[in-house]
Amino acid sequence: MSSAHRPLELAWVGVAALVVVSCGSPSEHSEPLPADQLVFSVGSSGHGWTPYVVEAIRSPVISVYGDGRVVFTGRNEPATMAPPEYLVVQADPDDVARFADELEGQYLIDLGTDVGSPGVTDQATTTITFHGRGDASELRVYAFGTRFERDLPSSALENREALRGVIEGAWDLAEGDAEPYDPDTVHVHAPTAGTAPDDDVPSWPGPDPATFMTGDPGSPGVITGDAAAVVYTAARENPDAWWRTDDEVVRLVVDPVP
């Protein structure tokens, strides 16, 4: 994936500009990590002005797995209720392992890392997760953009700059021929906001919602297997997320889980 196509500011999830800084990697061989292990991911959520039906879609911008899969989205369009288009690249698992080993040695992705808190409101919180050879860890960065950071202490600025380098290192793993991504799991939200349209809407392409929805607004339904890819593909073409199920029109927001 060329740097020209990397999402430097993703309005739909509020990830502020990720400045290009290479993090490099050690030359020594690193043992591959478990194939299905989610090694690294970046996502964002928490705008005060974001409608619930959009806030529900919180899938990461980029996810890196131990077997070399790198799943990412280049979406940079106004937010809709359709899920983003995800692509997948196959990186070398040894490169992923070297990336993880270097990152683990930095002790950077940790809830205790000082990243400061800019004095602005209604900005996104970027969540960075990491799982190398030790326990999984997470770091949340509020208002992760240089235009918000002028008054932060030097330690927070240094850590934020280091994080940008790490994120760019993850994007380096996404170089190569990308293919469409078919998720094997999707989450389905059923927000109560909005008025059903009077005109025709698409038929729901998945299983009967009664069989997988929980009834709890805070707990999405889950679809797995081949049906997940079918629902995801159909939802990409339905930005309003209104569907007809038998004689009822309902709003079902589909969120892929890379």
N, C-alpha and C positions, 0 to 999 in steps of 0.2 A: 504494500500500500504506500504510494508516494506521499511525501509530506504535504503536497498540495491538496490532498484529499482528506487530510486528518481534520476532524472537527475541532477547530480552535475555540468556537463558542457555540454550545448547543443550547439554543433557546428553549427547546422542549423540556430539557431537564435542568437548565440553569447552570451548567458547568461553565465557569468563567474561563477566560483565555489560559491555555496551558502552554507556556512559553517553551520553545524548542531548546532543550538542553540535553546533550547526550550523556548517558550515565556510564556507558562502556560496560565491559565484562571481563573477568579474569580469563587467562588463557588455559589454566589447568582444567583437566577433565573433572566433571561433576556427575555423580550418579543420577540417573533420571529419577524424577519423583513419581509417585503413583499416578497411573494414567488418568483416573477420573477425579483427581484432586484439583479443586479450584485454587490455583496458586495466587492469582492476583486479579483484582477487579476494581473498577472505578465507576461510581454512580453518583447521583445527586437527587436531592428532594428538599422540600421544606419551604417553598415560596409562600409568603403570607397571602399573595394574590392569586395563587394557582387554584383553579376549581378542583373539587374532589375528583371528578371524573378524569382529569388529567393527572393529578397527583397520584392516583392509583397506579399509574404506569411507572414503575420505579426500576425497571430492569437496567443493568449496568450498561455503560457506554462501551466498555471493553472488558472482556473476561479471558484469562489465560489459564489453560489447563496443563496438567503434568505431561500429558501425551503430546503436547505441542499444538493442540487446537487453540486458536485465537479467534474469539467471536466478538464482533464489533459492529457498531452502527456509525454511519457517516451522516446521520440525519441532522439537518441544519435548517429546518423549515418551521413555520409557526406550529405551535402545539395543536394536535388534533387528538381525537379519541381512538384513532387507528394505531396499532402498534408500529414501532419503527421497523424499517427494513434492516435485518441483520445479515451480515456476511460472515464467512468463516475462512480462515487461512490455516494451512498446516505448517507450523514451524518445526524446527528440529527440537526434539525433547531435551537434547543436551544443552541447547541454547537456553531453553526455559530453566533448566536446572542451574546453569551458571548465573542467569539473571536472579533467580531466587537466592542462591548462596551469597551473592554480593549484597543483595538487599537485606538478607538476614544479618549480615555482619555490620550493617549500618545502624541497627536498632532504631529505625525511624518510624515504622508503622506500628504505633503503640498509642493507646489512649492517653498515656502520660506525656507524649511529645508536645512541647510548647509550640503551638501554631498561632497563638494570639486570637483575638476576637475583634475584628474591625467594628467601629462604632457606626454601623449602618443598619437599617432595618429591611425586612422583607427580601432578603437575599437567600440563595440556596445554600445548603450544607452539602459539601462533597464528601462522600464516604469512600475510603480506600481500604480494601481488605487484602490481607496477605496470609498465606499459609505455606511456609517452606518446610523445613525438616522438623521444626518444633511445633508448638501450639499455634493455632490460628490467631490472628490479631487484627485490630481495626483502628482506624484513625479518622476522625471527622473534622473537616476544615470548613468553617463558616466563611462565606464571601470570599471564595478562593479566586481572586483576580487582582492583578497588580494595581488597578485603579482604586481599590479599597484599602490598600495596605500601607499607605504612606506613613501613618503614625504608629505602626506596630514596633515593638522593641526589636533590636537586632537579632536576638536569638530566634524569635518567631519568623522573621524575614528569611534567615538562613535556612530554617527548616522548610519553609514554604518553597524556597528556591530548590532545595534538594528534592522535594516531592515532585516538582515539575520535571526534574531530570529523570527521576524514577519512572514517571508516567510516560515520558518520551521514550525511555528504554522499553517499556511495554509495547508502545506503538511500533518500535523498530521490529518487534517480533511479528507484526502483522504485515510485513513486507512479503510480497509474493502474489500468486494468482488466487484471487478470492472467488468463492462460490456461494450461491444462495444458501442460507442457513435454514434448516427445518428443525424446529425445536421438538424435543420429545416430551416436554412438559410445558403447559401454559397455565397461568392463573386467570381466573375470570371473576371480575367484580361486577356487582349489580347495584350501581348507585341509584338513589331515589330521586335525584335532581333531574329536572328537565321534563318537558311535555312531549309525549309521543306525537310524531308527525301524522297528518291525515293521509298523505300519499302512500304509495306502495313502498315497502321496505323489504330488504332481502330476507329470505328464510334462514333461520339459524341452521348452520351446517353441522353442528356437533350433536352430542347426545342430549337427551332431555335434561334441561337445567335442574329439574327436581331430583335427578340422580346424582348430582355432584355439588350443587350449591348448598352452602351451610345454613343460609338464612340469617347469618350474622354479618352485618355490613363491614365489620372490621376483619372478617376472615373470608378470603376469597375461595371460590371453588377451584378444583384442580382437575385438569384433563391431561392424561398421559397417553403415550403410544402414538400410533398413526393418526388418531383423531386430533391430537394436539397440532400436528402440522397442517391438517386440513382446516381447522378453525383459524389458525394463525394466518394462513394464506388468504382466506375469505375476509378476515378482519382487516387486512391491509387495504382492501378495496372498499371498506365501509367506514369512512372517517367519523360519522356521527354515532356509530355503535348501536343503532336501533335495529332490532331483529324481530321477525315474526316467528313465534312458536305456537303451532296449532292456530288458535283463534285470538291469540294475545300478542301485543307488541311490547317488547321489553328492551331495556338497555343493558347490554352485556359488553363490558370493556375487557378485551383480551390482552393479557400481558405475558409475553414469552419469558422464559426463565433460562437464559444462557448460562 
